[in-house]
Amino acid sequence: MRTTLTLDEDVAVQLNRLRKKSNSSLKRIVNDLLRLGLQQAEMPDRERKPYRTEGIALGRCLVGSIDDVSEALAVAEGESFR
């Protein structure tokens, strides 16, 4: 089947790169990529499970209040941070 396609500039650049890299014809590259895309388009979408992270106990807070940045740094890094 013969047809005329108008390609976006970025697509044309990528096709030319692939053509030069694989030393293949534009017709072959376009047909191969269209086959891949059409196969993926016909596949049913995978049902994805939501990602969950388990919680762990970190123990008690070592700082009286984390609102006081100076105190939190003094506990975490020692008094030499100043």
PyMOL Python script that loads the backbone (N, CA, C, O; Angstrom):
from pymol import cmd

cmd.read_pdbstr("""\
ATOM      1  N   MET A   1       0.849  -1.180   0.000  1.00  0.00           N
ATOM      2  CA  MET A   1       0.000   0.000   0.000  1.00  0.00           C
ATOM      3  C   MET A   1       0.890   1.237   0.000  1.00  0.00           C
ATOM      4  O   MET A   1       1.838   1.332   0.780  1.00  0.00           O
ATOM      5  N   ARG A   2       0.586   2.154  -0.856  1.00  0.00           N
ATOM      6  CA  ARG A   2       1.321   3.415  -0.914  1.00  0.00           C
ATOM      7  C   ARG A   2       0.470   4.497  -0.282  1.00  0.00           C
ATOM      8  O   ARG A   2      -0.739   4.573  -0.502  1.00  0.00           O
ATOM      9  N   THR A   3       1.122   5.328   0.501  1.00  0.00           N
ATOM     10  CA  THR A   3       0.435   6.454   1.112  1.00  0.00           C
ATOM     11  C   THR A   3       1.442   7.565   1.367  1.00  0.00           C
ATOM     12  O   THR A   3       2.652   7.342   1.320  1.00  0.00           O
ATOM     13  N   THR A   4       0.946   8.738   1.633  1.00  0.00           N
ATOM     14  CA  THR A   4       1.807   9.880   1.931  1.00  0.00           C
ATOM     15  C   THR A   4       1.615  10.258   3.390  1.00  0.00           C
ATOM     16  O   THR A   4       0.488  10.423   3.858  1.00  0.00           O
ATOM     17  N   LEU A   5       2.721  10.392   4.100  1.00  0.00           N
ATOM     18  CA  LEU A   5       2.686  10.797   5.505  1.00  0.00           C
ATOM     19  C   LEU A   5       3.377  12.143   5.658  1.00  0.00           C
ATOM     20  O   LEU A   5       4.398  12.403   5.022  1.00  0.00           O
ATOM     21  N   THR A   6       2.827  12.975   6.487  1.00  0.00           N
ATOM     22  CA  THR A   6       3.493  14.209   6.858  1.00  0.00           C
ATOM     23  C   THR A   6       3.992  14.027   8.277  1.00  0.00           C
ATOM     24  O   THR A   6       3.202  13.865   9.207  1.00  0.00           O
ATOM     25  N   LEU A   7       5.316  14.055   8.439  1.00  0.00           N
ATOM     26  CA  LEU A   7       5.932  13.792   9.737  1.00  0.00           C
ATOM     27  C   LEU A   7       6.287  15.091  10.435  1.00  0.00           C
ATOM     28  O   LEU A   7       6.692  16.062   9.797  1.00  0.00           O
ATOM     29  N   ASP A   8       6.131  15.098  11.741  1.00  0.00           N
ATOM     30  CA  ASP A   8       6.631  16.215  12.532  1.00  0.00           C
ATOM     31  C   ASP A   8       8.148  16.210  12.450  1.00  0.00           C
ATOM     32  O   ASP A   8       8.765  15.164  12.253  1.00  0.00           O
ATOM     33  N   GLU A   9       8.742  17.384  12.600  1.00  0.00           N
ATOM     34  CA  GLU A   9      10.188  17.527  12.438  1.00  0.00           C
ATOM     35  C   GLU A   9      10.966  16.631  13.395  1.00  0.00           C
ATOM     36  O   GLU A   9      11.939  15.990  12.997  1.00  0.00           O
ATOM     37  N   ASP A  10      10.539  16.584  14.661  1.00  0.00           N
ATOM     38  CA  ASP A  10      11.266  15.770  15.636  1.00  0.00           C
ATOM     39  C   ASP A  10      11.187  14.282  15.294  1.00  0.00           C
ATOM     40  O   ASP A  10      12.148  13.546  15.519  1.00  0.00           O
ATOM     41  N   VAL A  11      10.066  13.838  14.760  1.00  0.00           N
ATOM     42  CA  VAL A  11       9.909  12.436  14.365  1.00  0.00           C
ATOM     43  C   VAL A  11      10.805  12.139  13.166  1.00  0.00           C
ATOM     44  O   VAL A  11      11.442  11.086  13.116  1.00  0.00           O
ATOM     45  N   ALA A  12      10.859  13.044  12.213  1.00  0.00           N
ATOM     46  CA  ALA A  12      11.696  12.855  11.039  1.00  0.00           C
ATOM     47  C   ALA A  12      13.167  12.762  11.425  1.00  0.00           C
ATOM     48  O   ALA A  12      13.905  11.954  10.862  1.00  0.00           O
ATOM     49  N   VAL A  13      13.594  13.576  12.373  1.00  0.00           N
ATOM     50  CA  VAL A  13      14.986  13.550  12.831  1.00  0.00           C
ATOM     51  C   VAL A  13      15.301  12.203  13.483  1.00  0.00           C
ATOM     52  O   VAL A  13      16.343  11.607  13.214  1.00  0.00           O
ATOM     53  N   GLN A  14      14.401  11.733  14.336  1.00  0.00           N
ATOM     54  CA  GLN A  14      14.623  10.440  14.993  1.00  0.00           C
ATOM     55  C   GLN A  14      14.640   9.295  13.985  1.00  0.00           C
ATOM     56  O   GLN A  14      15.453   8.377  14.093  1.00  0.00           O
ATOM     57  N   LEU A  15      13.745   9.351  13.011  1.00  0.00           N
ATOM     58  CA  LEU A  15      13.731   8.311  11.973  1.00  0.00           C
ATOM     59  C   LEU A  15      15.026   8.301  11.182  1.00  0.00           C
ATOM     60  O   LEU A  15      15.567   7.235  10.889  1.00  0.00           O
ATOM     61  N   ASN A  16      15.523   9.465  10.837  1.00  0.00           N
ATOM     62  CA  ASN A  16      16.788   9.541  10.090  1.00  0.00           C
ATOM     63  C   ASN A  16      17.959   9.007  10.914  1.00  0.00           C
ATOM     64  O   ASN A  16      18.846   8.342  10.377  1.00  0.00           O
ATOM     65  N   ARG A  17      17.963   9.299  12.229  1.00  0.00           N
ATOM     66  CA  ARG A  17      19.017   8.762  13.094  1.00  0.00           C
ATOM     67  C   ARG A  17      18.971   7.239  13.108  1.00  0.00           C
ATOM     68  O   ARG A  17      19.998   6.575  12.967  1.00  0.00           O
ATOM     69  N   LEU A  18      17.755   6.687  13.281  1.00  0.00           N
ATOM     70  CA  LEU A  18      17.607   5.231  13.283  1.00  0.00           C
ATOM     71  C   LEU A  18      18.006   4.619  11.937  1.00  0.00           C
ATOM     72  O   LEU A  18      18.639   3.565  11.887  1.00  0.00           O
ATOM     73  N   ARG A  19      17.637   5.280  10.873  1.00  0.00           N
ATOM     74  CA  ARG A  19      17.952   4.785   9.532  1.00  0.00           C
ATOM     75  C   ARG A  19      19.462   4.701   9.330  1.00  0.00           C
ATOM     76  O   ARG A  19      19.971   3.707   8.812  1.00  0.00           O
ATOM     77  N   LYS A  20      20.177   5.752   9.743  1.00  0.00           N
ATOM     78  CA  LYS A  20      21.631   5.769   9.596  1.00  0.00           C
ATOM     79  C   LYS A  20      22.296   4.751  10.522  1.00  0.00           C
ATOM     80  O   LYS A  20      23.250   4.074  10.141  1.00  0.00           O
ATOM     81  N   LYS A  21      21.776   4.658  11.738  1.00  0.00           N
ATOM     82  CA  LYS A  21      22.352   3.744  12.728  1.00  0.00           C
ATOM     83  C   LYS A  21      22.189   2.292  12.301  1.00  0.00           C
ATOM     84  O   LYS A  21      23.120   1.499  12.444  1.00  0.00           O
ATOM     85  N   SER A  22      21.024   1.934  11.781  1.00  0.00           N
ATOM     86  CA  SER A  22      20.748   0.545  11.416  1.00  0.00           C
ATOM     87  C   SER A  22      21.093   0.243   9.963  1.00  0.00           C
ATOM     88  O   SER A  22      21.029  -0.907   9.528  1.00  0.00           O
ATOM     89  N   ASN A  23      21.457   1.279   9.218  1.00  0.00           N
ATOM     90  CA  ASN A  23      21.778   1.121   7.795  1.00  0.00           C
ATOM     91  C   ASN A  23      20.630   0.418   7.065  1.00  0.00           C
ATOM     92  O   ASN A  23      20.837  -0.514   6.288  1.00  0.00           O
ATOM     93  N   SER A  24      19.425   0.894   7.339  1.00  0.00           N
ATOM     94  CA  SER A  24      18.224   0.300   6.765  1.00  0.00           C
ATOM     95  C   SER A  24      17.429   1.375   6.030  1.00  0.00           C
ATOM     96  O   SER A  24      17.717   2.566   6.153  1.00  0.00           O
ATOM     97  N   SER A  25      16.441   0.952   5.276  1.00  0.00           N
ATOM     98  CA  SER A  25      15.641   1.921   4.519  1.00  0.00           C
ATOM     99  C   SER A  25      14.606   2.585   5.423  1.00  0.00           C
ATOM    100  O   SER A  25      14.214   2.039   6.454  1.00  0.00           O
ATOM    101  N   LEU A  26      14.181   3.757   5.017  1.00  0.00           N
ATOM    102  CA  LEU A  26      13.154   4.481   5.761  1.00  0.00           C
ATOM    103  C   LEU A  26      11.863   3.664   5.809  1.00  0.00           C
ATOM    104  O   LEU A  26      11.193   3.615   6.841  1.00  0.00           O
ATOM    105  N   LYS A  27      11.520   3.029   4.700  1.00  0.00           N
ATOM    106  CA  LYS A  27      10.315   2.207   4.631  1.00  0.00           C
ATOM    107  C   LYS A  27      10.354   1.103   5.686  1.00  0.00           C
ATOM    108  O   LYS A  27       9.369   0.876   6.389  1.00  0.00           O
ATOM    109  N   ARG A  28      11.479   0.426   5.793  1.00  0.00           N
ATOM    110  CA  ARG A  28      11.599  -0.676   6.750  1.00  0.00           C
ATOM    111  C   ARG A  28      11.507  -0.162   8.186  1.00  0.00           C
ATOM    112  O   ARG A  28      10.813  -0.755   9.010  1.00  0.00           O
ATOM    113  N   ILE A  29      12.197   0.928   8.489  1.00  0.00           N
ATOM    114  CA  ILE A  29      12.180   1.509   9.835  1.00  0.00           C
ATOM    115  C   ILE A  29      10.752   1.903  10.223  1.00  0.00           C
ATOM    116  O   ILE A  29      10.282   1.553  11.306  1.00  0.00           O
ATOM    117  N   VAL A  30      10.072   2.622   9.347  1.00  0.00           N
ATOM    118  CA  VAL A  30       8.708   3.079   9.639  1.00  0.00           C
ATOM    119  C   VAL A  30       7.777   1.884   9.838  1.00  0.00           C
ATOM    120  O   VAL A  30       6.985   1.873  10.781  1.00  0.00           O
ATOM    121  N   ASN A  31       7.861   0.886   8.970  1.00  0.00           N
ATOM    122  CA  ASN A  31       7.008  -0.290   9.108  1.00  0.00           C
ATOM    123  C   ASN A  31       7.272  -1.041  10.406  1.00  0.00           C
ATOM    124  O   ASN A  31       6.327  -1.455  11.079  1.00  0.00           O
ATOM    125  N   ASP A  32       8.538  -1.225  10.770  1.00  0.00           N
ATOM    126  CA  ASP A  32       8.876  -1.926  12.008  1.00  0.00           C
ATOM    127  C   ASP A  32       8.348  -1.176  13.231  1.00  0.00           C
ATOM    128  O   ASP A  32       7.781  -1.778  14.143  1.00  0.00           O
ATOM    129  N   LEU A  33       8.541   0.140  13.240  1.00  0.00           N
ATOM    130  CA  LEU A  33       8.083   0.934  14.378  1.00  0.00           C
ATOM    131  C   LEU A  33       6.553   0.988  14.454  1.00  0.00           C
ATOM    132  O   LEU A  33       5.984   0.954  15.544  1.00  0.00           O
ATOM    133  N   LEU A  34       5.899   1.071  13.310  1.00  0.00           N
ATOM    134  CA  LEU A  34       4.434   1.046  13.312  1.00  0.00           C
ATOM    135  C   LEU A  34       3.906  -0.290  13.817  1.00  0.00           C
ATOM    136  O   LEU A  34       2.920  -0.325  14.553  1.00  0.00           O
ATOM    137  N   ARG A  35       4.549  -1.392  13.431  1.00  0.00           N
ATOM    138  CA  ARG A  35       4.137  -2.709  13.934  1.00  0.00           C
ATOM    139  C   ARG A  35       4.244  -2.768  15.451  1.00  0.00           C
ATOM    140  O   ARG A  35       3.320  -3.213  16.131  1.00  0.00           O
ATOM    141  N   LEU A  36       5.384  -2.312  15.977  1.00  0.00           N
ATOM    142  CA  LEU A  36       5.566  -2.310  17.431  1.00  0.00           C
ATOM    143  C   LEU A  36       4.513  -1.457  18.134  1.00  0.00           C
ATOM    144  O   LEU A  36       3.918  -1.883  19.124  1.00  0.00           O
ATOM    145  N   GLY A  37       4.289  -0.267  17.623  1.00  0.00           N
ATOM    146  CA  GLY A  37       3.311   0.631  18.227  1.00  0.00           C
ATOM    147  C   GLY A  37       1.900   0.077  18.165  1.00  0.00           C
ATOM    148  O   GLY A  37       1.137   0.201  19.123  1.00  0.00           O
ATOM    149  N   LEU A  38       1.551  -0.532  17.048  1.00  0.00           N
ATOM    150  CA  LEU A  38       0.208  -1.103  16.905  1.00  0.00           C
ATOM    151  C   LEU A  38       0.020  -2.308  17.816  1.00  0.00           C
ATOM    152  O   LEU A  38      -1.064  -2.499  18.367  1.00  0.00           O
ATOM    153  N   GLN A  39       1.056  -3.124  17.983  1.00  0.00           N
ATOM    154  CA  GLN A  39       0.961  -4.258  18.905  1.00  0.00           C
ATOM    155  C   GLN A  39       0.740  -3.777  20.330  1.00  0.00           C
ATOM    156  O   GLN A  39      -0.081  -4.340  21.054  1.00  0.00           O
ATOM    157  N   GLN A  40       1.460  -2.748  20.737  1.00  0.00           N
ATOM    158  CA  GLN A  40       1.302  -2.206  22.086  1.00  0.00           C
ATOM    159  C   GLN A  40      -0.061  -1.556  22.264  1.00  0.00           C
ATOM    160  O   GLN A  40      -0.654  -1.642  23.340  1.00  0.00           O
ATOM    161  N   ALA A  41      -0.561  -0.909  21.224  1.00  0.00           N
ATOM    162  CA  ALA A  41      -1.862  -0.244  21.313  1.00  0.00           C
ATOM    163  C   ALA A  41      -2.992  -1.256  21.465  1.00  0.00           C
ATOM    164  O   ALA A  41      -4.021  -0.950  22.067  1.00  0.00           O
ATOM    165  N   GLU A  42      -2.809  -2.455  20.925  1.00  0.00           N
ATOM    166  CA  GLU A  42      -3.841  -3.483  21.023  1.00  0.00           C
ATOM    167  C   GLU A  42      -3.787  -4.263  22.326  1.00  0.00           C
ATOM    168  O   GLU A  42      -4.738  -4.968  22.663  1.00  0.00           O
ATOM    169  N   MET A  43      -2.686  -4.149  23.067  1.00  0.00           N
ATOM    170  CA  MET A  43      -2.564  -4.870  24.336  1.00  0.00           C
ATOM    171  C   MET A  43      -3.465  -4.243  25.386  1.00  0.00           C
ATOM    172  O   MET A  43      -3.594  -3.020  25.449  1.00  0.00           O
ATOM    173  N   PRO A  44      -4.090  -5.079  26.212  1.00  0.00           N
ATOM    174  CA  PRO A  44      -4.886  -4.511  27.298  1.00  0.00           C
ATOM    175  C   PRO A  44      -3.972  -3.849  28.326  1.00  0.00           C
ATOM    176  O   PRO A  44      -2.848  -4.294  28.558  1.00  0.00           O
ATOM    177  N   ASP A  45      -4.471  -2.789  28.931  1.00  0.00           N
ATOM    178  CA  ASP A  45      -3.691  -2.096  29.951  1.00  0.00           C
ATOM    179  C   ASP A  45      -3.511  -3.007  31.164  1.00  0.00           C
ATOM    180  O   ASP A  45      -4.442  -3.685  31.599  1.00  0.00           O
ATOM    181  N   ARG A  46      -2.295  -3.003  31.693  1.00  0.00           N
ATOM    182  CA  ARG A  46      -2.038  -3.789  32.902  1.00  0.00           C
ATOM    183  C   ARG A  46      -2.688  -3.099  34.094  1.00  0.00           C
ATOM    184  O   ARG A  46      -2.653  -1.876  34.229  1.00  0.00           O
ATOM    185  N   GLU A  47      -3.270  -3.906  34.937  1.00  0.00           N
ATOM    186  CA  GLU A  47      -3.818  -3.341  36.167  1.00  0.00           C
ATOM    187  C   GLU A  47      -2.676  -3.250  37.166  1.00  0.00           C
ATOM    188  O   GLU A  47      -2.048  -4.257  37.492  1.00  0.00           O
ATOM    189  N   ARG A  48      -2.414  -2.076  37.639  1.00  0.00           N
ATOM    190  CA  ARG A  48      -1.305  -1.868  38.563  1.00  0.00           C
ATOM    191  C   ARG A  48      -1.820  -1.763  39.985  1.00  0.00           C
ATOM    192  O   ARG A  48      -2.822  -1.105  40.267  1.00  0.00           O
ATOM    193  N   LYS A  49      -1.100  -2.433  40.870  1.00  0.00           N
ATOM    194  CA  LYS A  49      -1.421  -2.329  42.287  1.00  0.00           C
ATOM    195  C   LYS A  49      -0.769  -1.063  42.827  1.00  0.00           C
ATOM    196  O   LYS A  49       0.336  -0.711  42.414  1.00  0.00           O
ATOM    197  N   PRO A  50      -1.439  -0.382  43.741  1.00  0.00           N
ATOM    198  CA  PRO A  50      -0.813   0.810  44.315  1.00  0.00           C
ATOM    199  C   PRO A  50       0.436   0.429  45.105  1.00  0.00           C
ATOM    200  O   PRO A  50       0.471  -0.606  45.770  1.00  0.00           O
ATOM    201  N   TYR A  51       1.449   1.267  45.025  1.00  0.00           N
ATOM    202  CA  TYR A  51       2.703   1.023  45.738  1.00  0.00           C
ATOM    203  C   TYR A  51       2.502   1.338  47.207  1.00  0.00           C
ATOM    204  O   TYR A  51       1.978   2.395  47.559  1.00  0.00           O
ATOM    205  N   ARG A  52       2.911   0.437  48.046  1.00  0.00           N
ATOM    206  CA  ARG A  52       2.770   0.617  49.492  1.00  0.00           C
ATOM    207  C   ARG A  52       4.139   0.497  50.155  1.00  0.00           C
ATOM    208  O   ARG A  52       4.949  -0.351  49.783  1.00  0.00           O
ATOM    209  N   THR A  53       4.379   1.340  51.122  1.00  0.00           N
ATOM    210  CA  THR A  53       5.578   1.274  51.931  1.00  0.00           C
ATOM    211  C   THR A  53       5.164   0.958  53.353  1.00  0.00           C
ATOM    212  O   THR A  53       4.316   1.635  53.933  1.00  0.00           O
ATOM    213  N   GLU A  54       5.775  -0.082  53.908  1.00  0.00           N
ATOM    214  CA  GLU A  54       5.432  -0.455  55.269  1.00  0.00           C
ATOM    215  C   GLU A  54       6.024   0.549  56.244  1.00  0.00           C
ATOM    216  O   GLU A  54       7.139   1.037  56.056  1.00  0.00           O
ATOM    217  N   GLY A  55       5.271   0.848  57.276  1.00  0.00           N
ATOM    218  CA  GLY A  55       5.751   1.736  58.318  1.00  0.00           C
ATOM    219  C   GLY A  55       6.567   0.956  59.343  1.00  0.00           C
ATOM    220  O   GLY A  55       6.319  -0.227  59.572  1.00  0.00           O
ATOM    221  N   ILE A  56       7.534   1.621  59.954  1.00  0.00           N
ATOM    222  CA  ILE A  56       8.326   0.991  61.002  1.00  0.00           C
ATOM    223  C   ILE A  56       8.417   1.947  62.179  1.00  0.00           C
ATOM    224  O   ILE A  56       8.311   3.162  62.013  1.00  0.00           O
ATOM    225  N   ALA A  57       8.610   1.400  63.349  1.00  0.00           N
ATOM    226  CA  ALA A  57       8.747   2.215  64.548  1.00  0.00           C
ATOM    227  C   ALA A  57      10.179   2.726  64.642  1.00  0.00           C
ATOM    228  O   ALA A  57      11.123   1.939  64.565  1.00  0.00           O
ATOM    229  N   LEU A  58      10.347   4.012  64.805  1.00  0.00           N
ATOM    230  CA  LEU A  58      11.672   4.614  64.905  1.00  0.00           C
ATOM    231  C   LEU A  58      12.072   4.905  66.346  1.00  0.00           C
ATOM    232  O   LEU A  58      13.170   5.391  66.615  1.00  0.00           O
ATOM    233  N   GLY A  59      11.186   4.607  67.243  1.00  0.00           N
ATOM    234  CA  GLY A  59      11.481   4.889  68.645  1.00  0.00           C
ATOM    235  C   GLY A  59      11.034   6.293  69.005  1.00  0.00           C
ATOM    236  O   GLY A  59      10.419   7.006  68.213  1.00  0.00           O
ATOM    237  N   ARG A  60      11.368   6.658  70.227  1.00  0.00           N
ATOM    238  CA  ARG A  60      10.928   7.981  70.684  1.00  0.00           C
ATOM    239  C   ARG A  60      11.764   9.081  70.049  1.00  0.00           C
ATOM    240  O   ARG A  60      12.883   8.845  69.592  1.00  0.00           O
ATOM    241  N   CYS A  61      11.211  10.272  70.027  1.00  0.00           N
ATOM    242  CA  CYS A  61      11.903  11.429  69.476  1.00  0.00           C
ATOM    243  C   CYS A  61      13.000  11.856  70.445  1.00  0.00           C
ATOM    244  O   CYS A  61      12.737  12.012  71.638  1.00  0.00           O
ATOM    245  N   LEU A  62      14.213  12.046  69.961  1.00  0.00           N
ATOM    246  CA  LEU A  62      15.345  12.409  70.813  1.00  0.00           C
ATOM    247  C   LEU A  62      15.400  13.907  71.100  1.00  0.00           C
ATOM    248  O   LEU A  62      16.152  14.346  71.971  1.00  0.00           O
ATOM    249  N   VAL A  63      14.627  14.673  70.389  1.00  0.00           N
ATOM    250  CA  VAL A  63      14.615  16.124  70.547  1.00  0.00           C
ATOM    251  C   VAL A  63      13.284  16.507  71.181  1.00  0.00           C
ATOM    252  O   VAL A  63      12.237  15.966  70.826  1.00  0.00           O
ATOM    253  N   GLY A  64      13.336  17.429  72.107  1.00  0.00           N
ATOM    254  CA  GLY A  64      12.106  17.870  72.760  1.00  0.00           C
ATOM    255  C   GLY A  64      11.104  18.411  71.761  1.00  0.00           C
ATOM    256  O   GLY A  64       9.926  18.057  71.805  1.00  0.00           O
ATOM    257  N   SER A  65      11.562  19.262  70.863  1.00  0.00           N
ATOM    258  CA  SER A  65      10.692  19.837  69.851  1.00  0.00           C
ATOM    259  C   SER A  65      11.486  20.008  68.565  1.00  0.00           C
ATOM    260  O   SER A  65      12.554  20.621  68.569  1.00  0.00           O
ATOM    261  N   ILE A  66      10.976  19.478  67.482  1.00  0.00           N
ATOM    262  CA  ILE A  66      11.679  19.652  66.214  1.00  0.00           C
ATOM    263  C   ILE A  66      11.413  21.016  65.602  1.00  0.00           C
ATOM    264  O   ILE A  66      11.951  21.341  64.543  1.00  0.00           O
ATOM    265  N   ASP A  67      10.587  21.815  66.263  1.00  0.00           N
ATOM    266  CA  ASP A  67      10.354  23.184  65.813  1.00  0.00           C
ATOM    267  C   ASP A  67      11.585  24.053  66.069  1.00  0.00           C
ATOM    268  O   ASP A  67      11.789  25.057  65.386  1.00  0.00           O
ATOM    269  N   ASP A  68      12.400  23.674  67.044  1.00  0.00           N
ATOM    270  CA  ASP A  68      13.619  24.423  67.362  1.00  0.00           C
ATOM    271  C   ASP A  68      14.772  23.794  66.569  1.00  0.00           C
ATOM    272  O   ASP A  68      15.330  22.774  66.974  1.00  0.00           O
ATOM    273  N   VAL A  69      15.118  24.414  65.440  1.00  0.00           N
ATOM    274  CA  VAL A  69      16.128  23.872  64.547  1.00  0.00           C
ATOM    275  C   VAL A  69      17.485  23.783  65.232  1.00  0.00           C
ATOM    276  O   VAL A  69      18.203  22.803  65.037  1.00  0.00           O
ATOM    277  N   SER A  70      17.847  24.765  66.014  1.00  0.00           N
ATOM    278  CA  SER A  70      19.145  24.759  66.695  1.00  0.00           C
ATOM    279  C   SER A  70      19.264  23.571  67.639  1.00  0.00           C
ATOM    280  O   SER A  70      20.306  22.917  67.692  1.00  0.00           O
ATOM    281  N   GLU A  71      18.207  23.293  68.377  1.00  0.00           N
ATOM    282  CA  GLU A  71      18.229  22.161  69.307  1.00  0.00           C
ATOM    283  C   GLU A  71      18.303  20.839  68.546  1.00  0.00           C
ATOM    284  O   GLU A  71      19.029  19.928  68.946  1.00  0.00           O
ATOM    285  N   ALA A  72      17.550  20.737  67.450  1.00  0.00           N
ATOM    286  CA  ALA A  72      17.560  19.505  66.659  1.00  0.00           C
ATOM    287  C   ALA A  72      18.954  19.260  66.072  1.00  0.00           C
ATOM    288  O   ALA A  72      19.425  18.123  66.076  1.00  0.00           O
ATOM    289  N   LEU A  73      19.625  20.304  65.566  1.00  0.00           N
ATOM    290  CA  LEU A  73      20.975  20.161  65.032  1.00  0.00           C
ATOM    291  C   LEU A  73      21.985  19.838  66.121  1.00  0.00           C
ATOM    292  O   LEU A  73      22.904  19.050  65.900  1.00  0.00           O
ATOM    293  N   ALA A  74      21.824  20.434  67.283  1.00  0.00           N
ATOM    294  CA  ALA A  74      22.730  20.160  68.389  1.00  0.00           C
ATOM    295  C   ALA A  74      22.651  18.674  68.792  1.00  0.00           C
ATOM    296  O   ALA A  74      23.671  18.051  69.084  1.00  0.00           O
ATOM    297  N   VAL A  75      21.441  18.123  68.803  1.00  0.00           N
ATOM    298  CA  VAL A  75      21.295  16.707  69.152  1.00  0.00           C
ATOM    299  C   VAL A  75      21.832  15.826  68.045  1.00  0.00           C
ATOM    300  O   VAL A  75      22.519  14.841  68.315  1.00  0.00           O
ATOM    301  N   ALA A  76      21.527  16.168  66.789  1.00  0.00           N
ATOM    302  CA  ALA A  76      21.916  15.327  65.657  1.00  0.00           C
ATOM    303  C   ALA A  76      23.418  15.391  65.371  1.00  0.00           C
ATOM    304  O   ALA A  76      24.035  14.365  65.083  1.00  0.00           O
ATOM    305  N   GLU A  77      24.006  16.576  65.449  1.00  0.00           N
ATOM    306  CA  GLU A  77      25.387  16.755  65.028  1.00  0.00           C
ATOM    307  C   GLU A  77      26.324  17.124  66.182  1.00  0.00           C
ATOM    308  O   GLU A  77      27.531  17.243  65.974  1.00  0.00           O
ATOM    309  N   GLY A  78      25.813  17.299  67.344  1.00  0.00           N
ATOM    310  CA  GLY A  78      26.620  17.720  68.465  1.00  0.00           C
ATOM    311  C   GLY A  78      26.682  19.235  68.521  1.00  0.00           C
ATOM    312  O   GLY A  78      26.260  19.926  67.594  1.00  0.00           O
ATOM    313  N   GLU A  79      27.199  19.721  69.589  1.00  0.00           N
ATOM    314  CA  GLU A  79      27.258  21.180  69.775  1.00  0.00           C
ATOM    315  C   GLU A  79      28.241  21.855  68.822  1.00  0.00           C
ATOM    316  O   GLU A  79      28.226  23.080  68.703  1.00  0.00           O
ATOM    317  N   SER A  80      29.101  21.084  68.136  1.00  0.00           N
ATOM    318  CA  SER A  80      30.125  21.681  67.286  1.00  0.00           C
ATOM    319  C   SER A  80      29.557  22.225  65.976  1.00  0.00           C
ATOM    320  O   SER A  80      30.303  22.832  65.208  1.00  0.00           O
ATOM    321  N   PHE A  81      28.286  22.035  65.695  1.00  0.00           N
ATOM    322  CA  PHE A  81      27.703  22.544  64.446  1.00  0.00           C
ATOM    323  C   PHE A  81      27.694  24.052  64.417  1.00  0.00           C
ATOM    324  O   PHE A  81      27.635  24.648  63.341  1.00  0.00           O
ATOM    325  N   ARG A  82      27.749  24.672  65.556  1.00  0.00           N
ATOM    326  CA  ARG A  82      27.637  26.123  65.637  1.00  0.00           C
ATOM    327  C   ARG A  82      28.923  26.723  65.275  1.00  0.00           C
ATOM    328  O   ARG A  82      29.055  27.947  65.276  1.00  0.00           O
TER     329      ARG A  82
END
""", "prot")
cmd.dss("prot")
cmd.show_as("cartoon", "prot")
cmd.util.cbc("prot")
cmd.orient("prot")
